[in-house]
Every structure is written in C-alpha cells, then in structure tokens.
Amino acid sequence: MVQEAQVAAAGVSGADLVQVAKFLAAGLCMGIGSLGPGIGIGNVVAHALDSTARQPEMRAPLFSTMIIGCAFVETTAIYALLVSIILLFVAK
C-alpha cells in the first residue's frame, strides 16, 4: 500500500500541485465570496417586503432603495469573481 502511494506520488510534479492549489483557491474564493452577498441580498429583499406589507404606499421608494442596496451588495461577489479569475488565469 505504501509502495503504491509512493509510485503514484512520484508521478506528481510541482506544476501539478500548483494547478491543484489554484483551482482550490479559486473555488474557495467564489464559494466564500458569494456566501455573504447571498445572505445580504436575502436580508435586503426580506426587509423590503416586510416594510411594503406594513406600509404599501411606500413601495416605490423602498423598491428603488432596495435595488441600489442589492447592487452595492452584489459588488462583493463580483470582486470575488475577479479575484478567482486572476487566480486561474494570471497567477503562475
């Protein structure tokens, strides 16, 4: 068993390990980087709907504020996407 593992590990080069690390880092970057915005947008929409249910006449101002807030929250996920693309295609 140990000899089989040594033979398998002998065929792995440093460049292969770098590729694996890049893929893992990019995946973790997108996974963790999009978790916060997903929760944030969910909270924004939930509270906007709750406010609209309490005061229906405030729907238009709440909706525009909600859209602006969602855009600001979504930029975090876009930054995470940018970092993961840099990790995949630029990092050596």
MARMI-106645 format. One record per residue (C-alpha): residue number from 1; x negated, y, z; residue in three letters. Coordinates in nm, 3 decimals. Example, Ala and Ser with C-alpha at 12.3 -4.5 7.8 and 13.67 -1.06 7.14 Angstrom:
BEGIN
> 1  -1.230  -0.450  0.780  ALA
> 2  -1.367  -0.106  0.714  SER
***
This chain:
BEGIN
> 1  0.000  0.000  0.000  MET
> 2  -0.278  0.242  0.091  VAL
> 3  -0.473  0.149  -0.222  GLN
> 4  -0.168  0.213  -0.441  GLU
> 5  -0.126  0.557  -0.283  ALA
> 6  -0.494  0.635  -0.339  GLN
> 7  -0.469  0.532  -0.704  VAL
> 8  -0.158  0.747  -0.751  ALA
> 9  -0.320  1.043  -0.576  ALA
> 10  -0.634  1.009  -0.788  ALA
> 11  -0.429  1.090  -1.098  GLY
> 12  -0.304  1.419  -0.950  VAL
> 13  -0.517  1.720  -1.030  SER
> 14  -0.532  2.059  -0.861  GLY
> 15  -0.344  2.217  -1.151  ALA
> 16  -0.056  1.977  -1.094  ASP
> 17  -0.037  2.077  -0.728  LEU
> 18  -0.036  2.444  -0.824  VAL
> 19  0.256  2.381  -1.062  GLN
> 20  0.448  2.198  -0.789  VAL
> 21  0.381  2.481  -0.544  ALA
> 22  0.500  2.740  -0.800  LYS
> 23  0.824  2.552  -0.862  PHE
> 24  0.890  2.505  -0.491  LEU
> 25  0.815  2.871  -0.417  ALA
> 26  1.042  2.992  -0.697  ALA
> 27  1.324  2.764  -0.582  GLY
> 28  1.292  2.870  -0.220  LEU
> 29  1.274  3.234  -0.326  CYS
> 30  1.603  3.211  -0.514  MET
> 31  1.770  2.994  -0.252  GLY
> 32  1.686  3.213  0.045  ILE
> 33  1.702  3.535  -0.156  GLY
> 34  2.056  3.474  -0.273  SER
> 35  2.189  3.348  0.060  LEU
> 36  2.204  3.694  0.218  GLY
> 37  2.374  3.869  -0.075  PRO
> 38  2.631  3.590  -0.099  GLY
> 39  2.723  3.631  0.266  ILE
> 40  2.713  4.009  0.236  GLY
> 41  2.943  4.026  -0.066  ILE
> 42  3.181  3.784  0.102  GLY
> 43  3.198  4.009  0.409  ASN
> 44  3.246  4.324  0.200  VAL
> 45  3.533  4.176  -0.001  VAL
> 46  3.697  4.022  0.307  ALA
> 47  3.697  4.351  0.495  HIS
> 48  3.816  4.545  0.192  ALA
> 49  4.109  4.305  0.153  LEU
> 50  4.184  4.330  0.523  ASP
> 51  4.181  4.710  0.504  SER
> 52  4.403  4.707  0.196  THR
> 53  4.652  4.484  0.376  ALA
> 54  4.666  4.729  0.666  ARG
> 55  4.689  5.044  0.451  GLN
> 56  4.796  4.972  0.093  PRO
> 57  4.780  5.340  -0.005  GLU
> 58  4.401  5.337  0.049  MET
> 59  4.346  5.068  -0.216  ARG
> 60  4.180  5.289  -0.479  ALA
> 61  3.915  5.450  -0.252  PRO
> 62  3.844  5.116  -0.083  LEU
> 63  3.807  4.938  -0.416  PHE
> 64  3.556  5.191  -0.552  SER
> 65  3.357  5.183  -0.228  THR
> 66  3.366  4.802  -0.231  MET
> 67  3.230  4.787  -0.588  ILE
> 68  2.945  5.026  -0.501  ILE
> 69  2.865  4.824  -0.188  GLY
> 70  2.865  4.497  -0.382  CYS
> 71  2.627  4.648  -0.637  ALA
> 72  2.384  4.750  -0.362  PHE
> 73  2.402  4.407  -0.200  VAL
> 74  2.354  4.230  -0.535  GLU
> 75  2.025  4.413  -0.599  THR
> 76  1.863  4.197  -0.331  THR
> 77  1.946  3.883  -0.528  ALA
> 78  1.816  4.046  -0.847  ILE
> 79  1.487  4.124  -0.670  TYR
> 80  1.465  3.759  -0.560  ALA
> 81  1.525  3.652  -0.921  LEU
> 82  1.249  3.887  -1.037  LEU
> 83  1.004  3.751  -0.781  VAL
> 84  1.084  3.389  -0.876  SER
> 85  1.035  3.467  -1.247  ILE
> 86  0.700  3.628  -1.164  ILE
> 87  0.605  3.319  -0.962  LEU
> 88  0.694  3.088  -1.251  LEU
> 89  0.552  3.272  -1.548  PHE
> 90  0.288  3.517  -1.426  VAL
> 91  0.120  3.356  -1.126  ALA
> 92  -0.169  3.125  -1.214  LYS
***
